[in-house]
Amino acid sequence: MGLTSKTVLLLAAVLAVVLFACTVWLWPRLGKKSVGSILGRVGMLLVTQLSLFAAIGLYANYSFGFYASWADLFGQEQDQGVVVDHSSGAHRVQVVGTQQVNVPRASVPRVAGRIEKVNIQGPESRIASPAFVYLPPEYFQPEFAKRTFPASVVLTGYPGTAEALIKGLHYPQTAHKLAKEKKMQPTILVMMRPTVAPPRDTECMDIPDGPKTETFFTKDLRKAMAQQYRIGTKAANWGMIGDSTGGYCALKLAMRHPEAYGAAAALSGYYKAPQDPTTGSLFGGSKKLEQENNLIWRLKNKPLPKISMLVTSSKQGEHNYKDTMKFIDLAAKHPTRVSSMILESGGHNFNTWRREIPGTLQWMGSRLSA
């Protein structure tokens, strides 16, 4: 029986109730002051609590899709995704395996590259936010001294931490290995979280009378980075990658601002901004603004932008699978180019995204120009 099976969830709930009832029933019989009775009480409490935690965990996983299978839960799912191009003349590309490598900050930059922590000031948005910038080894090599590089903004989900993109998802390490193997072009990575006005989840939009996150990512960030580093200033030089909330942001910002980002990749992204206590009122009561931030609505009602997009999902374990297939169907029309990576099984978690990142970076590298 699968991890996401209703039967498993029901059995876990029934087992928790039965064990709780047994504990209540047996407790008086274990009331003697003997070693056996004490061990019996401790054992009953532990088993009952473990069964309760298991039932709660299974229910949370069933509701939110963190893990798709037992293998996914224990990190045994290792098969990587296949990028499929849905444009005319599309073909399948098998993504080969990757290996985690270290990019130590203390190493010689022209050999290992460098990761710098920066603080980005936004004069138009009036937002300041930290980020980690990965500079590939080529950035420091004499033969590339006059070359500008493409850049990808890499976003976490909400709330997320930028450090997780390095320590948990290994973006710079993977990009370093792929570029060394000539499987992607050297690319600067700007790694950060979309929560630039913490603790509020702005869903990367300019909120009426609130934070101007959209302006920060489409204007301030690009301008500041291009002034600090050798990065091109055209949309073709810039891409955005994100998981979950970051994926929604990546797609939306590219769709709404094709003059800023030429390519966007969403790992387990969604297509409509949620509204909950973390977001507050995003649209100020404006139905028009709400529609314009709904990506499915945009594809149906707005001219298609000249950008490239990659979306990922899983047939088992991801709640966005149906919406992703609908998005692909609507977006696969000129001048938009859309690709997908659909896993057979994978939940909303780091293990799944690590399987998708090598293919995503290769895809992004083929869409950006230096």
C-alpha positions in Angstrom: 0.0 0.0 0.0 1.3 3.4 -1.0 2.2 6.2 1.4 -0.6 8.4 0.0 -3.2 5.7 0.1 -6.4 6.4 2.0 -6.3 2.8 3.3 -2.9 3.4 4.9 -4.2 6.6 6.5 -7.4 4.9 7.8 -5.4 2.0 9.2 -3.0 4.3 11.0 -5.9 6.3 12.5 -7.7 3.1 13.6 -4.4 1.7 15.1 -3.9 4.9 17.0 -7.4 4.8 18.5 -7.1 1.1 19.3 -3.8 1.6 21.1 -5.1 4.5 23.0 -8.1 2.4 24.2 -5.8 -0.4 25.1 -3.6 1.9 27.1 -6.6 3.2 29.1 -7.8 -0.3 29.6 -4.5 -1.8 30.7 -3.3 1.1 32.8 -4.8 -0.1 36.1 -3.4 -3.5 35.6 0.1 -2.0 35.1 -0.2 0.1 38.3 2.0 -2.2 40.4 5.3 -0.8 41.6 7.4 -3.4 39.8 10.0 -3.1 37.1 7.8 -5.0 34.7 4.8 -2.7 35.3 6.8 0.4 34.9 8.4 -0.8 31.7 4.9 -1.8 30.5 3.5 1.7 31.1 6.5 3.3 29.4 6.1 1.0 26.4 2.4 1.6 26.1 2.9 5.4 26.2 5.6 5.3 23.6 3.7 3.0 21.2 0.5 5.1 21.6 2.3 8.4 21.0 4.2 7.0 18.0 1.0 5.7 16.4 -0.7 9.1 17.0 2.3 11.0 15.4 2.3 8.6 12.5 -1.4 9.1 11.9 -1.0 12.9 12.0 2.0 12.8 9.7 0.2 10.6 7.2 -2.8 12.9 7.3 -0.5 16.0 6.7 1.3 14.2 3.9 -2.1 13.2 2.3 -3.3 16.8 2.5 -0.2 18.6 1.3 1.7 16.0 -0.8 5.1 16.3 0.8 6.1 12.8 -0.1 4.7 10.6 -2.9 5.9 7.2 -1.8 7.8 5.3 0.9 10.9 5.5 -1.3 10.4 9.2 -1.6 10.1 9.5 2.2 13.3 7.7 2.8 15.2 9.5 0.0 15.5 6.4 -2.2 13.9 8.1 -5.3 16.9 9.0 -7.4 15.7 8.9 -11.1 15.9 12.3 -12.7 13.4 14.0 -14.9 13.2 14.1 -18.6 12.7 17.6 -20.2 10.1 17.5 -23.0 9.8 20.5 -25.4 6.2 21.1 -26.4 7.1 23.5 -29.3 6.8 22.4 -32.9 9.5 19.9 -33.8 9.9 18.9 -30.1 12.1 16.0 -29.1 12.8 14.3 -25.8 16.1 14.7 -24.0 17.3 12.2 -21.4 18.9 14.0 -18.5 21.9 12.1 -17.2 22.7 11.7 -13.5 24.6 14.3 -11.5 26.9 14.2 -8.5 27.0 16.6 -5.6 30.3 18.6 -5.5 31.7 21.2 -3.1 32.4 24.7 -4.2 34.3 26.0 -1.1 34.5 29.7 -0.8 38.2 29.5 0.2 39.2 27.8 -3.1 40.9 29.6 -6.0 38.0 31.4 -7.7 39.1 30.6 -11.2 39.0 26.9 -10.4 36.0 26.6 -8.1 34.1 29.8 -8.6 32.9 31.9 -5.6 29.8 32.5 -3.6 29.3 36.0 -2.3 26.6 37.3 0.1 25.2 40.6 -1.0 22.5 43.0 0.1 20.4 44.3 -2.8 19.0 47.8 -2.4 15.9 48.7 -4.4 15.4 52.5 -4.9 12.2 52.1 -6.9 10.6 49.4 -4.7 12.1 50.7 -1.5 13.0 47.1 -0.6 16.3 45.8 0.5 17.0 42.1 0.6 20.0 39.8 1.0 21.1 37.2 -1.6 23.9 34.8 -2.4 25.6 35.2 -5.7 27.4 32.2 -7.3 30.1 33.3 -9.8 31.4 30.5 -11.9 35.1 29.8 -12.4 35.0 31.3 -15.9 34.1 34.7 -14.4 37.6 34.9 -12.9 39.6 33.4 -15.9 41.6 35.8 -18.0 40.1 34.6 -21.3 36.6 35.6 -20.1 37.6 39.0 -18.7 35.6 41.0 -21.2 32.6 38.6 -21.4 29.2 39.3 -19.9 27.4 36.3 -18.4 23.8 35.1 -18.3 22.2 35.1 -14.9 19.4 33.1 -13.3 17.6 34.3 -10.2 16.9 31.2 -8.0 14.0 31.5 -5.5 13.0 29.3 -2.6 9.4 28.6 -1.6 7.7 30.5 1.2 9.1 31.2 3.7 12.3 29.5 2.8 15.9 30.4 3.4 18.5 31.3 0.7 21.1 29.0 2.4 18.9 26.0 1.6 19.4 26.6 -2.1 23.1 26.0 -1.4 23.2 23.5 1.4 20.0 21.6 0.7 19.3 21.9 -3.1 23.0 22.3 -4.2 22.3 24.8 -7.0 25.9 26.2 -7.3 27.5 22.7 -6.9 25.3 21.3 -9.6 25.8 24.3 -12.0 29.6 24.0 -11.4 29.6 20.3 -12.3 27.4 20.7 -15.4 29.4 23.6 -16.7 32.6 21.7 -16.2 31.2 18.8 -18.2 30.1 21.2 -20.9 26.5 20.4 -20.4 25.5 24.0 -19.6 27.1 27.4 -20.2 28.7 29.2 -17.2 25.9 31.1 -15.5 25.7 33.4 -12.6 23.1 32.4 -10.0 21.4 35.0 -7.7 20.0 32.8 -4.9 17.4 34.3 -2.5 13.9 33.8 -1.1 10.8 35.5 -2.5 10.0 36.9 0.9 11.7 40.2 0.5 9.2 42.0 2.9 9.2 39.5 5.8 7.2 38.0 7.3 4.6 38.8 4.7 4.1 36.4 1.7 3.6 38.9 -1.1 3.4 36.3 -3.9 5.9 38.5 -5.8 3.4 41.2 -6.7 3.1 44.9 -6.1 0.4 45.0 -3.4 -1.8 48.1 -3.4 -0.6 50.3 -0.5 1.9 47.5 0.3 5.3 46.1 -0.6 6.3 46.4 -4.3 7.9 43.0 -4.7 7.2 42.8 -8.5 9.1 46.1 -9.0 12.0 44.8 -6.9 12.5 41.6 -9.0 11.8 43.1 -12.4 13.7 46.4 -12.1 15.8 46.9 -9.0 17.4 43.5 -8.7 18.4 43.3 -12.4 19.8 46.8 -12.5 21.8 46.4 -9.2 23.3 43.1 -10.3 24.2 44.3 -13.8 26.0 47.3 -12.2 27.9 45.1 -9.7 28.7 42.1 -12.0 29.3 41.4 -15.7 25.8 40.4 -16.5 23.9 41.3 -19.6 21.0 43.7 -19.4 18.6 42.2 -22.0 15.8 39.8 -21.2 17.6 37.1 -23.1 20.4 37.3 -20.5 18.1 36.7 -17.6 16.1 33.7 -16.3 14.3 32.8 -13.1 14.0 29.4 -11.4 11.9 28.7 -8.3 10.2 25.9 -6.3 6.7 26.1 -5.0 6.0 29.8 -4.3 9.2 30.6 -6.1 8.0 28.7 -9.1 4.8 30.7 -9.3 6.8 33.9 -9.0 9.2 32.8 -11.8 6.4 32.1 -14.2 4.4 35.1 -13.3 7.2 37.6 -13.5 8.4 36.3 -16.9 4.8 36.3 -18.3 4.0 39.8 -17.0 7.5 41.2 -17.8 9.0 39.5 -20.9 11.2 42.6 -21.2 12.9 41.6 -17.9 13.1 37.7 -18.1 13.4 35.6 -21.2 13.0 32.3 -19.5 11.4 30.9 -16.3 11.3 27.5 -14.7 8.8 26.4 -12.0 9.5 23.3 -9.9 6.2 22.2 -8.3 4.9 25.7 -8.9 1.3 26.7 -8.8 -0.6 29.0 -11.1 -2.8 31.2 -8.9 -1.8 33.2 -5.8 -3.4 31.9 -2.6 -4.8 34.3 0.0 -4.4 33.3 3.6 -3.1 34.9 6.9 0.4 34.9 5.5 -0.5 36.9 2.4 -3.2 39.2 3.8 -5.2 41.1 1.1 -3.1 40.9 -2.0 -5.3 42.6 -4.5 -7.0 45.4 -2.5 -10.4 44.2 -3.6 -9.5 44.5 -7.3 -10.9 41.6 -9.4 -8.9 42.8 -12.4 -5.6 42.6 -10.5 -6.5 39.1 -9.1 -7.2 37.9 -12.7 -4.0 39.3 -14.0 -2.0 37.4 -11.4 -3.8 34.1 -12.3 -1.5 32.4 -14.9 -4.2 30.2 -16.4 -6.4 33.3 -16.9 -3.5 35.1 -18.5 -3.0 32.4 -21.0 -6.6 32.4 -22.0 -7.2 36.2 -22.1 -3.8 37.9 -22.7 -1.5 37.9 -25.7 1.1 35.1 -25.3 4.5 36.5 -24.3 7.7 35.7 -26.2 9.4 33.7 -23.5 10.5 30.2 -22.7 8.9 28.3 -19.7 9.6 25.0 -18.0 7.1 23.4 -15.6 7.5 20.3 -13.5 5.2 18.0 -11.7 4.6 14.3 -10.7 1.8 12.0 -11.7 1.8 10.7 -8.2 2.4 12.9 -5.2 2.0 16.5 -6.6 -1.3 18.4 -6.3 -0.5 20.6 -9.2 -0.4 17.8 -11.9 -3.8 18.6 -13.5 -3.2 22.3 -13.5 0.2 21.8 -14.9 -1.1 19.8 -17.9 -3.7 22.5 -18.5 -1.0 25.2 -18.4 1.1 23.3 -20.9 -1.8 22.9 -23.3 -2.6 26.6 -23.2 1.0 27.8 -23.3 2.2 25.6 -26.1 1.5 28.2 -28.8 3.7 30.6 -30.7 5.5 32.8 -29.6 5.7 31.2 -26.2 7.8 28.1 -25.8 7.0 25.6 -23.1 8.7 22.5 -21.8 7.9 20.1 -19.0 9.4 17.6 -16.7 6.9 15.1 -15.4 8.1 12.5 -12.9 6.2 9.3 -12.3 6.4 9.8 -8.6 7.6 12.7 -6.4 6.3 14.9 -3.6 6.6 18.5 -2.7 10.0 18.2 -1.1 13.8 18.7 -1.5 14.4 15.2 -2.7 12.1 15.6 -5.7 13.5 19.0 -6.6 17.1 17.7 -6.4 16.1 15.2 -9.1 14.8 18.0 -11.3 17.5 20.7 -10.8 20.1 19.2 -13.1 17.7 19.1 -16.0 16.3 22.5 -15.1 19.8 24.1 -15.2 20.6 22.5 -18.5 17.4 23.7 -19.9 17.9 27.2 -18.6 21.4 27.3 -19.9 20.2 26.5 -23.4 17.6 29.3 -23.3 19.8 32.2 -22.1 22.4 34.1 -24.1 25.7 35.5 -22.8 
